[in-house]
Amino acid sequence: MSEKTNLLQDADGKVSRAIRVGTRKSQLARIQADSVVEKLKELYPDVHFEIVAMSTTGDKILDTALSKIGEKSLFTKELENALEKNEVDLVVHSLKDLPTVLPEGFTIGSVLKRENPHDAVVLHPKHKGKCLQSLANKRVVGTSSLRRAAQLKKRFPHLEFKDIRGNLNTRLKKLDEKDDFSAIILAAAGLRRMGWENRISQILGPDDCMYAVGQGALAVEVRARDQDILEMVSVLNDSDTVLRCIAERAFLKHLEGGCSVPVAVYTEVKNSQLYLTGAVYSLDGSDSLKETMQTSISSDNQAEEQEKVDEKVQRVSITALKVSEAPQDAAVKLGVDLGNLLLSKGAKEILTVARQLNDAQ
């Protein structure tokens, strides 16, 4: 059981358990937390869920590129502090914000079904109807991601790419109200969750721009020792998303990548096979390595397997109780094997130079 169970009594004297859910204060973060709480309420109608919103370091530092700050837990540290102090019982994150290694005592208890993980092009209103290819020479495109910039510089050399920071609302405002940017690149998932699909001019497929590790998936972080909370949130796990994200995170961890280097992935599950494409890039995209590998994720004795899932076993900081162990192990191995393949071809050199150049800029 949890160290401390919170109970609430209503006007009729009925006692119910209270679970506090931590989230960032941004509108998107609140929408994401609300969607998770909605699902939990349906499953546990007798439990009272309360949302606790707070600002993180990443929300406060708005004048510096994320890759420059050098802090791996920019959007998570304050939330984890609250989790550690027992001020909240679980935290809802965008999985791509969570480092591949979490601090001692924490684990990702569930990874929900993934929204579209691709990046989207949002155009300045005066360029409506265009796409990146049809924008005029030297037009400026805003992105806060080295990964996006590296791929798109190579793919669309006629455009210029500049950093743009702030939450979704802020970035859209900067695009619409000033003339600094002709377009900005944002995660399609965030735009869809905000109800702003009508702003999407173009979805960038893997040939144009592969996505970030974990992009489009929501994760619920809990205290690893809270077995009952871990059980409670484990029903939210989406098996395919869990396996895809375990492979992606294992790949990134093996490369020792993070915000400060351009690493991109693309995964899919087809016919009990998990396919992982991973790539590393120089900052300008001129140097890159990209490979694809696959593994079987079928589990013959799935029911029997699920009984044996060990809650103490974390794979890249994910404890997925309702997902069979053999496919999870296969997903980890796939990520590590692909990482090794890229390292054998020179990925470390590309990433080291990218990191040094980024630090020097």
Buried (B, 14 or more C-beta within 10 A) or exposed (E): EBEEEBEEEEEEEEEBBBBBBBBBEBEBBBBBBBBBBEBBEEEBEEBBBEBBBBEBBBBEBEEEBBBBBBBBBBBBBBBBBBBBEBEBBBBBBBBBBBBBEBBEEBBBBBBBBBBBBBBBBBBBEEBEEBBBEEBEEEBBBBBBBBBBBBBBBBBBEEBBBEBBBBBBEEBBEBBBEEEEBBBBBBBBBBBBBBEBEEBBBBEBEBEBBBBBBBBBBBBBBBBBBBBEBBEBBBEBBBBBBBBBBBBBBBBBBBBBBBBBBBBBBBBEBEEEEBBBBBBBBBBBBEBBBBBEBBBEBEBEEEEEBBEEBEBEBBBBBBBBBBBBBBBBBBBBBBBBBBBBBBBEBEBBBBBEBBBEEBEEE
